[in-house]
């Protein structure tokens, strides 16, 4: 006689498959989302990075 299945035991392969399928099917970016994302300070951070890169370039080319 075959052993009875314990209802508390769960096959996790199905859940992993569903999680992988959901992860692959990420929703596309919303059309009304800002260019730099949802961060309020993204523009400021980008400006600081650009200023630092320009300063480094100018300082590396200057002859003292």
C-alpha positions as CSV (number, residue, x, y, z in Angstrom):
1,X,0.0,0.0,0.0
2,X,1.4,3.5,-1.0
3,X,2.1,5.9,1.8
4,X,-0.4,8.8,2.1
5,X,0.7,12.3,1.1
6,X,1.1,14.7,3.9
7,X,-0.9,17.9,3.1
8,X,1.7,20.0,4.9
9,X,4.5,19.1,2.5
10,X,4.6,21.5,-0.4
11,X,6.3,21.1,-3.8
12,X,8.4,24.3,-4.0
13,X,9.3,23.9,-7.7
14,X,5.9,25.3,-8.7
15,X,6.4,28.4,-6.6
16,X,9.9,28.9,-7.9
17,X,8.7,28.6,-11.5
18,X,5.9,31.2,-10.8
19,X,8.4,33.5,-9.2
20,X,10.8,33.2,-12.1
21,X,8.0,33.8,-14.6
22,X,6.8,36.9,-12.7
23,X,10.4,38.2,-12.5
24,X,10.9,37.9,-16.2
25,X,7.6,39.6,-17.0
26,X,8.5,43.0,-15.4
27,X,6.0,45.7,-16.3
28,X,7.4,48.3,-18.8
29,X,8.3,51.7,-17.6
30,X,5.2,53.9,-17.1
31,X,4.9,56.6,-19.8
32,X,4.4,59.4,-17.2
33,X,7.5,58.5,-15.1
34,X,10.2,61.1,-15.1
35,X,13.4,60.7,-17.1
36,X,15.6,60.4,-14.0
37,X,13.2,58.1,-12.1
38,X,11.3,58.8,-8.9
39,X,14.2,60.2,-6.9
40,X,13.7,63.9,-6.2
41,X,17.4,64.6,-5.9
42,X,18.4,62.7,-9.1
43,X,18.9,65.9,-11.1
44,X,21.1,67.5,-8.3
45,X,23.2,64.3,-8.0
46,X,23.7,64.2,-11.7
47,X,24.7,67.8,-11.9
48,X,27.3,67.3,-9.0
49,X,28.7,64.3,-10.8
50,X,29.1,66.2,-14.1
51,X,30.7,69.2,-12.3
52,X,33.2,66.9,-10.6
53,X,34.1,65.1,-13.8
54,X,34.6,68.4,-15.6
55,X,36.7,69.7,-12.8
56,X,38.8,66.6,-12.8
57,X,39.3,66.9,-16.6
58,X,40.3,70.5,-16.4
59,X,42.7,70.0,-13.5
60,X,44.3,67.0,-15.2
61,X,45.0,69.1,-18.3
62,X,46.3,72.2,-16.6
63,X,50.1,72.8,-16.4
64,X,51.3,74.2,-13.2
